[in-house]
Amino acid sequence: MRIRILYFARFRDLTRTREEFVDLPEGATIADLRTLLEQRHRDLGRALETALSAVNRDFAFPDTILKDGDEVALFPPVSGGSQPGPTIFLLTEEALDLNALLADLVLPTTGAACVFTGVVRARTERGEPRETFSLQYEAYAPMAEAKMRQVAEEIRARWPSVEGIAIVQRIGELEPGTPTVLIACTAAHRDSGVFEAARYGIDRLKEIVPVWKKEVGPAGEKWVEGTYRPGAIDTQ
């Protein structure tokens, strides 16, 4: 059977390709695929030990059985139906208009809004101090959009009083001072959970939405990777 492989972030750098096709025997698993790729791409080495996998745009695991025509994505740890309020998911290279996005979430009943925005730092002082010239953001777009929807659904399940939700991520090269991500939640009142919901939204985005950043500074370029390992609870 033939499998399509997509590489993101440092795995694209190590293999020097964005995608390729491989042939595997029937019944092969993600673990079998990783063994094959380690043999095919010597530079992958131990990097595969921390790689996350997705099959057809949802998280997969070593014992996941593959089928002919499957799309498998490899990347480092990381971002349907009617909704009770406005919901926005967006991956964009365009500048974020915070006021316009918030306006799209406000209903006649809205009396509170909590907005979190991440910004590119020019200098990082936590841990090892360093300067940053720019950040380069990359996303596995189809899966990222699906996982943004999942995060919104989780927010609504935990905080039913939330009316509007926006989850927006910039991609491309961003300079210091530039907003990179926006999580916004609206509700009728400030004590309805909007603060907690927005905090939950950015934390979950960092866990399961496949978006990565490369830091460019005086010492060169480096992919910044997380440590969260998705489990069965993170699948839809």
C-alpha positions in Angstrom: 0.0 0.0 0.0 1.1 3.6 -0.7 1.3 6.2 2.1 1.7 9.9 1.7 4.1 11.5 4.3 4.1 15.2 5.2 7.0 16.7 7.1 6.8 19.9 9.2 9.2 22.1 11.2 12.5 20.5 11.9 11.4 17.2 10.4 11.1 19.0 7.0 14.6 20.3 7.6 16.1 16.9 8.5 14.5 15.1 5.5 15.0 18.1 3.1 11.5 17.6 1.7 8.0 18.6 2.5 6.4 15.3 1.4 7.1 12.0 -0.1 5.4 8.6 -0.8 6.4 5.3 0.7 5.2 1.7 0.1 4.4 -0.5 3.1 2.9 -4.0 3.5 -0.8 -4.4 4.4 -1.3 -4.1 8.2 1.7 -1.9 8.8 1.5 0.5 11.7 2.9 3.9 12.5 5.7 2.2 14.3 6.6 0.2 11.1 6.5 3.5 9.2 8.9 5.1 11.6 11.4 2.3 11.3 11.3 2.6 7.5 11.8 6.4 7.7 14.7 6.1 10.1 16.4 3.8 7.5 15.6 6.1 4.6 16.6 9.3 6.3 19.7 8.9 8.4 19.6 12.5 9.6 16.3 11.8 11.4 18.1 9.7 14.0 16.7 10.2 17.5 14.4 13.0 16.3 11.8 10.4 15.6 11.7 9.5 19.3 9.9 12.8 20.0 7.9 13.0 16.7 4.2 13.3 16.9 2.1 11.6 14.2 -1.2 12.3 12.6 -3.2 10.1 10.2 -5.7 11.8 8.0 -5.5 15.0 10.1 -6.0 13.5 13.6 -3.4 12.2 16.2 -2.1 8.7 15.7 -0.1 6.4 17.8 2.6 3.7 17.3 0.0 0.9 17.1 -2.3 2.8 14.6 -2.8 0.6 11.6 -2.3 2.3 8.3 -4.4 1.9 5.1 -3.7 2.5 1.5 -3.9 6.1 0.6 -3.5 7.4 4.2 -1.9 10.8 4.7 0.6 10.7 7.6 2.1 13.9 9.1 5.2 14.0 11.2 5.9 17.0 13.4 7.3 18.0 16.8 5.1 18.5 19.9 3.1 21.6 19.8 -2.2 24.5 17.8 -18.7 21.2 12.1 -22.1 21.8 13.2 -24.0 24.7 14.5 -22.7 26.7 17.5 -24.6 28.6 20.2 -22.6 31.7 19.4 -20.2 33.1 16.8 -17.1 31.0 16.3 -14.0 32.1 14.4 -11.0 29.9 13.4 -8.3 31.4 11.3 -4.7 30.8 10.1 -3.5 33.9 8.4 -0.4 35.7 7.1 -2.3 39.0 7.5 -2.0 41.4 10.4 -4.5 40.8 13.2 -7.2 43.4 13.6 -8.2 42.9 17.2 -11.1 45.3 17.2 -12.6 43.8 14.1 -12.3 40.3 15.4 -13.9 41.3 18.7 -16.7 43.1 16.9 -17.6 39.8 15.1 -18.1 38.1 18.4 -20.3 40.6 20.1 -24.0 39.8 20.4 -26.8 42.0 21.7 -26.5 40.0 25.0 -22.7 40.4 25.3 -21.5 42.3 28.3 -18.0 40.9 28.8 -15.0 39.9 26.6 -11.7 38.4 27.5 -9.0 38.6 24.9 -5.5 37.1 25.0 -2.9 38.1 22.5 0.7 36.7 22.2 3.4 39.0 20.9 6.8 38.4 19.5 9.5 39.3 22.1 12.6 41.1 21.1 14.4 39.8 24.2 13.7 36.7 26.3 14.9 36.8 29.9 13.3 33.7 31.3 15.8 30.8 31.3 18.8 31.6 29.0 18.6 35.3 28.0 18.6 35.8 24.2 17.6 38.3 21.5 15.1 37.5 18.7 15.2 39.1 15.3 12.1 37.4 14.1 9.9 34.3 14.5 8.8 32.1 11.6 5.5 30.3 12.1 4.5 27.2 10.3 1.2 25.2 10.5 -0.2 21.9 9.3 -3.2 23.9 8.2 -6.0 21.3 7.7 -5.3 19.6 11.0 -4.7 23.0 12.8 -8.1 24.2 11.8 -9.7 20.9 12.9 -8.0 21.1 16.3 -9.0 24.8 16.7 -12.6 23.6 16.3 -12.0 20.9 18.9 -10.6 23.5 21.4 -13.7 25.7 20.8 -15.9 22.7 21.4 -14.1 21.9 24.6 -14.5 25.5 25.8 -18.2 25.4 25.2 -18.6 22.0 27.0 -16.8 23.4 30.1 -18.2 26.9 30.0 -21.7 26.8 28.5 -22.3 30.5 29.2 -19.6 31.5 26.7 -21.2 33.1 23.7 -18.4 33.9 21.1 -15.0 32.3 20.6 -12.2 33.4 18.3 -9.0 31.4 17.8 -6.6 33.0 15.4 -3.0 32.2 14.6 -0.5 34.2 12.5 1.8 32.2 10.2 4.8 33.4 8.2 7.7 35.6 9.4 6.9 38.0 12.2 9.0 40.8 13.8 9.2 41.7 17.5 6.2 43.5 18.7 3.9 41.7 16.3 0.8 39.9 17.7 1.1 36.2 16.9 -2.1 34.6 18.3 -5.5 35.6 19.6 -7.9 33.8 21.8 -11.1 35.7 22.6 -14.2 34.6 24.6 -17.3 36.7 25.1 -20.3 36.2 27.5 -23.1 38.1 29.1 -21.2 38.7 32.3 -17.6 38.8 33.5 -18.2 36.2 36.2 -19.4 33.6 33.6 -16.0 32.0 33.0 -14.7 34.1 30.2 -11.3 34.6 31.9 -10.9 30.9 32.6 -12.1 30.0 29.1 -9.6 32.2 27.3 -6.8 30.9 29.4 -7.9 27.3 28.7 -8.0 28.2 25.0 -4.4 29.4 24.7 -3.1 26.5 26.8 -4.9 23.9 24.7 -3.8 25.6 21.5 -0.2 25.2 22.6 -0.9 21.5 23.3 -2.8 20.1 20.3 -2.9 22.6 17.5 0.0 21.8 15.1 1.8 25.2 14.8 5.5 25.6 15.3 7.9 28.5 15.3 11.5 29.0 14.3 13.4 31.6 16.3 15.9 33.7 14.4 18.5 35.6 16.4 22.2 36.4 16.7 23.1 32.8 17.2 21.2 31.6 14.1 17.9 29.8 13.6 16.3 27.2 15.9 12.9 25.5 16.0 11.2 25.9 19.3 9.4 22.7 20.3 7.1 21.8 23.1 7.0 18.7 25.4 3.3 17.8 25.5 2.5 14.3 24.2 -1.1 13.9 23.0 -3.1 10.9 24.1 -6.3 9.3 23.2 -8.2 12.0 25.0 -6.9 14.6 22.5 -8.5 12.8 19.5 -11.9 13.8 18.2 
